[in-house]
Amino acid sequence: MGMIRFFAALFLVCAGTAAAQDYPSRPIHVIVPYTPGTGADILSRVLGPKISGRWKVATVTDNRPGATGNIGAAEAAKSAPDGYTLLLTATSFTTNPALKPAPFDPVKDFEPVTLLATGALGVYVNPQVPAKNMREFVALVKSQPGKLYYSSPGNGGPQHLAMELLKLETGMDVVHVPYKGAAGAISDLVGGHVQAMISALQTVAPHVHSGRLRMLAVMSARRSEAFPDVPTLREAGMPDLEVETWYAMFAPAGTPNAIVARLNGQLNELLKEADVKDVIEKQGLVPGGGTPEQLGARVKRELASWTRVVKAAKIQAD
């Protein structure tokens, strides 16, 4: 029995290597589970022609929006594991399954390929709030439990979950006010109808520069180059919480390791090209890269973290 398993495993390795040697020989479809013009769509449309140029095969962006990314991800999970159907998705890949059962398993149904880009989140307050840093803000909220409000672009989104994680770690009691999109959430924060918000840096940067909002901290491991004077949470004396938005490429589970490795190497090279970096940075993002194992570890870590937050905060999906 042991020899049979050995030769079976050897056959699979050889078959995967042979497939990788011929890969790619026909068009590659990249499923983007969001609408055209979104961050994931932009990344797919800048990377696709680059891949096509190097490998001499068409690379097609296939938008499958719906259910905050669940529909497209489920379609990708059911695709043949041959490297010709890929998934380019974002942070909702781990937040959605934490909120409610999803039609796919982000760990079991996919092979991680490459982290493509990350975006920092910041903690913001209206200037009328008498807190100049995170310590003062936490103290203020604790002195008025349940009296202050924070906005988010929607229930269960990364911004909502990030604030609930911050609340869990600091003991703050600040009330969530969900909006239908970022515009209303930011507008009411600027207008003083709510007092705080967590959002991507690029989304509210103009309001910070104009003085209409105050940024207290960034939730990334390092300070933002765009706001070098704003401390990280750890520097601000808060728990070492690293929360980012991100975009990444995945393949269906069972895709040969050799094909995953070839895709990973190709994407890592492309992320270093000046015009690709320019597109990514113009969206307020930082180019990614790294190994499939690092991306896989991120997915497992975030899935566990968001599941804990959803349960502790008793968050109900819409």
DOKE-287095 format. One line per 5 residues: number of its first residue (from 1); for each residue z, y, x of C-alpha. Coordinates in Angstrom, 2 decimals. Example, Ala and Ser with C-alpha at 12.3 -4.5 7.8 and 13.67 -1.06 7.14 Angstrom:
# residues 2
1> 7.80 -4.50 12.30; 7.14 -1.06 13.67;
//
This chain:
# residues 318
1> 0.00 0.00 0.00; 0.83 2.35 2.87; -2.59 1.83 4.47; -4.32 2.43 1.13; -2.54 5.76 0.72;
6> -3.38 6.68 4.31; -7.10 6.00 3.87; -7.09 7.76 0.48; -5.55 10.83 2.06; -7.98 10.62 4.97;
11> -10.90 10.43 2.53; -9.72 13.55 0.71; -9.36 15.47 3.98; -12.84 14.43 5.10; -14.34 15.26 1.71;
16> -12.68 18.69 1.75; -13.92 19.38 5.28; -17.46 18.38 4.34; -17.33 20.62 1.26; -16.13 23.54 3.37;
21> -18.98 23.08 5.86; -21.52 23.53 3.05; -19.51 26.28 1.35; -20.76 28.49 -0.13; -24.21 27.35 -1.22;
26> -24.37 28.94 -4.67; -22.98 32.02 -6.48; -19.23 32.67 -6.47; -17.66 33.92 -9.70; -14.56 36.09 -9.40;
31> -12.65 36.22 -12.68; -10.88 39.55 -13.14; -8.50 39.29 -16.13; -8.61 43.04 -16.82; -11.12 45.59 -18.08;
36> -13.75 47.27 -15.88; -12.44 50.24 -13.91; -8.96 48.84 -13.35; -7.55 48.31 -9.85; -8.39 44.60 -9.73;
41> -11.91 45.25 -10.98; -12.50 47.93 -8.33; -11.31 45.59 -5.59; -13.56 42.78 -6.80; -16.59 45.05 -6.89;
46> -16.02 46.35 -3.37; -15.25 42.93 -1.85; -17.93 41.01 -3.77; -20.99 42.61 -2.10; -19.28 42.25 1.28;
51> -18.84 38.52 0.77; -22.41 38.25 -0.50; -23.72 40.03 2.57; -21.88 37.73 4.95; -22.48 34.44 3.20;
56> -25.90 35.19 1.64; -24.85 34.10 -1.86; -24.28 36.20 -4.97; -20.70 37.12 -5.81; -20.26 37.98 -9.47;
61> -17.33 39.87 -11.01; -16.51 38.28 -14.36; -14.19 40.47 -16.48; -12.08 38.38 -18.89; -9.48 40.85 -20.22;
66> -6.81 40.16 -22.81; -3.11 39.32 -23.17; -2.21 41.41 -20.10; -4.20 39.14 -17.83; -3.25 35.79 -19.35;
71> -6.65 34.98 -20.86; -8.60 35.33 -17.64; -5.96 33.54 -15.59; -5.96 30.60 -18.00; -9.76 30.38 -17.76;
76> -9.59 30.37 -13.96; -6.92 27.67 -13.98; -9.26 25.35 -15.92; -12.21 25.91 -13.60; -13.50 23.36 -11.11;
81> -11.50 23.45 -7.84; -14.55 23.89 -5.64; -14.24 27.49 -4.44; -16.96 28.79 -6.74; -14.56 30.24 -9.32;
86> -11.76 32.48 -8.06; -9.15 34.68 -9.70; -8.47 38.26 -8.60; -5.32 39.28 -10.40; -2.33 41.60 -10.17;
91> 1.43 41.81 -10.62; 1.28 40.57 -14.24; 0.48 37.13 -12.76; 4.24 36.71 -12.17; 5.72 39.06 -14.78;
96> 3.91 37.50 -17.76; 5.24 33.93 -17.31; 8.73 35.34 -16.81; 8.58 37.09 -20.20; 7.31 34.18 -22.29;
101> 5.48 30.88 -21.87; 2.01 31.56 -20.45; -1.12 29.38 -20.78; -1.00 28.73 -17.03; 1.54 28.01 -14.30;
106> 1.20 30.53 -11.45; 2.52 27.98 -8.94; 1.17 24.62 -10.08; -2.23 25.72 -11.41; -3.40 27.80 -8.45;
111> -3.89 27.79 -4.70; -2.93 31.15 -3.16; -5.70 32.62 -1.01; -4.97 36.16 0.17; -2.85 39.18 -0.70;
116> -5.40 42.01 -1.03; -3.37 45.18 -1.54; 0.08 46.47 -2.42; 1.31 49.63 -4.10; 4.74 51.20 -3.73;
121> 6.93 52.07 -6.70; 9.17 55.11 -6.75; 12.25 56.16 -8.71; 11.77 59.56 -10.37; 13.88 61.95 -12.42;
126> 13.26 65.18 -14.27; 14.36 68.15 -12.10; 16.93 69.09 -14.76; 18.86 65.93 -13.89; 21.70 67.04 -11.54;
131> 21.11 64.27 -9.00; 19.43 64.89 -5.66; 19.54 61.27 -4.41; 20.05 57.72 -5.62; 23.80 57.65 -5.05;
136> 24.24 60.76 -7.18; 21.93 59.39 -9.87; 23.80 56.09 -10.13; 27.12 57.95 -10.28; 25.75 60.26 -12.99;
141> 24.53 57.35 -15.13; 27.82 55.51 -14.74; 29.70 58.61 -15.86; 27.60 58.67 -19.06; 26.84 55.04 -19.90;
146> 24.10 54.69 -22.50; 23.53 58.46 -22.67; 20.53 58.78 -20.34; 17.03 57.42 -20.94; 14.15 56.12 -18.85;
151> 10.52 55.72 -19.85; 7.98 53.02 -18.96; 4.30 52.43 -19.77; 5.25 49.45 -21.92; 7.73 46.72 -22.64;
156> 7.71 43.93 -20.05; 5.55 45.72 -17.51; 6.39 45.92 -13.79; 7.90 49.40 -14.19; 10.20 48.22 -16.98;
161> 11.28 45.09 -15.12; 11.82 47.02 -11.88; 14.23 49.43 -13.57; 16.07 46.56 -15.25; 16.41 44.88 -11.84;
166> 17.81 48.14 -10.42; 20.23 48.34 -13.35; 21.43 44.79 -12.72; 22.04 45.45 -9.04; 23.79 48.82 -9.49;
171> 25.59 48.39 -12.82; 23.83 51.36 -14.40; 23.50 51.65 -18.18; 20.37 53.72 -18.78; 18.38 53.16 -21.99;
176> 14.74 52.00 -22.00; 12.11 53.94 -23.97; 8.77 52.08 -23.87; 5.47 53.92 -24.36; 1.93 52.74 -24.99;
181> 0.63 53.59 -21.54; 1.59 55.64 -18.51; 0.36 59.01 -19.80; 2.97 59.34 -22.55; 5.76 57.96 -20.38;
186> 5.06 60.48 -17.62; 4.48 63.37 -20.02; 7.85 62.92 -21.71; 9.59 62.62 -18.34; 8.01 65.88 -17.20;
191> 8.98 67.45 -20.52; 12.60 66.32 -20.18; 12.62 64.09 -23.26; 13.67 61.21 -20.99; 15.50 61.55 -17.68;
196> 14.09 58.89 -15.35; 11.23 56.51 -14.64; 9.93 53.99 -12.12; 6.21 54.27 -11.47; 3.51 53.76 -8.86;
201> 3.44 56.60 -6.33; -0.18 57.54 -6.88; 0.35 57.87 -10.64; 2.93 60.67 -10.45; 2.30 62.16 -7.00;
206> 0.81 65.41 -8.39; 3.96 66.03 -10.47; 6.18 65.46 -7.43; 4.13 67.83 -5.29; 4.25 70.51 -8.01;
211> 8.02 70.17 -8.41; 7.82 68.95 -12.01; 9.41 65.65 -10.98; 11.85 64.66 -8.25; 11.42 61.40 -6.34;
216> 14.74 59.83 -5.36; 13.58 56.70 -3.51; 10.75 54.26 -2.90; 11.24 50.58 -3.71; 9.26 49.23 -0.74;
221> 10.47 47.94 2.61; 9.23 51.03 4.43; 8.87 54.71 3.59; 5.58 55.84 2.11; 3.18 57.70 4.37;
226> 2.44 59.99 1.43; 6.15 60.89 1.04; 7.71 60.35 4.48; 10.87 62.30 3.58; 11.75 60.04 0.64;
231> 14.10 57.18 1.65; 13.84 53.54 0.71; 16.51 52.11 -1.58; 18.19 50.47 1.38; 18.27 53.75 3.28;
236> 19.71 55.38 0.17; 22.62 52.94 0.26; 21.34 50.84 -2.63; 20.68 47.09 -2.71; 17.74 46.01 -0.58;
241> 15.28 45.66 -3.44; 11.62 45.44 -2.49; 9.45 45.77 -5.58; 5.73 46.48 -5.32; 2.66 46.24 -7.45;
246> 0.03 44.03 -5.85; -3.42 42.48 -6.10; -4.35 39.05 -4.77; -6.98 36.30 -4.78; -6.28 32.78 -6.01;
251> -8.30 29.57 -6.43; -7.76 26.75 -8.94; -5.26 24.10 -7.87; -6.89 21.32 -5.92; -9.39 23.53 -4.10;
256> -9.79 21.96 -0.63; -7.59 23.49 2.04; -10.61 24.06 4.27; -12.29 26.21 1.61; -9.08 28.17 0.98;
261> -8.76 28.74 4.73; -12.36 29.96 4.97; -11.88 32.37 2.06; -8.61 33.60 3.55; -10.19 34.28 6.93;
266> -13.14 36.09 5.39; -10.99 38.31 3.19; -8.59 39.15 6.01; -11.56 40.35 8.05; -12.99 42.40 5.18;
271> -9.66 44.13 4.52; -9.87 45.61 8.02; -13.28 47.20 7.48; -13.18 50.98 7.25; -15.01 51.38 3.93;
276> -12.92 48.67 2.24; -9.71 50.26 3.52; -10.95 53.64 2.26; -11.47 52.34 -1.29; -8.04 50.69 -1.30;
281> -6.24 53.74 0.09; -7.96 56.09 -2.38; -6.22 54.11 -5.12; -2.90 54.84 -3.44; -2.63 51.28 -2.19;
286> -2.05 49.65 1.19; -4.49 46.95 2.40; -2.93 43.49 2.36; -3.78 40.34 4.29; -1.81 37.41 5.61;
291> -1.76 33.67 5.03; -2.00 31.67 1.81; 1.55 30.46 2.48; 2.87 34.02 2.53; 1.20 34.80 -0.79;
296> 2.53 31.57 -2.28; 6.06 32.46 -1.18; 5.71 35.91 -2.80; 4.64 34.37 -6.10; 7.58 31.94 -6.16;
301> 10.05 34.65 -5.14; 8.87 37.14 -7.77; 8.65 34.56 -10.53; 12.29 33.59 -9.91; 13.39 37.23 -9.70;
306> 11.63 38.37 -12.88; 12.83 35.32 -14.80; 16.39 36.23 -13.83; 15.89 39.86 -14.87; 14.33 38.98 -18.22;
311> 17.17 36.59 -19.04; 19.96 38.92 -17.89; 18.52 41.98 -19.64; 17.54 39.95 -22.74; 14.03 41.38 -22.67;
316> 11.80 40.30 -25.55; 8.02 40.28 -25.09; 5.99 42.33 -27.55;
//
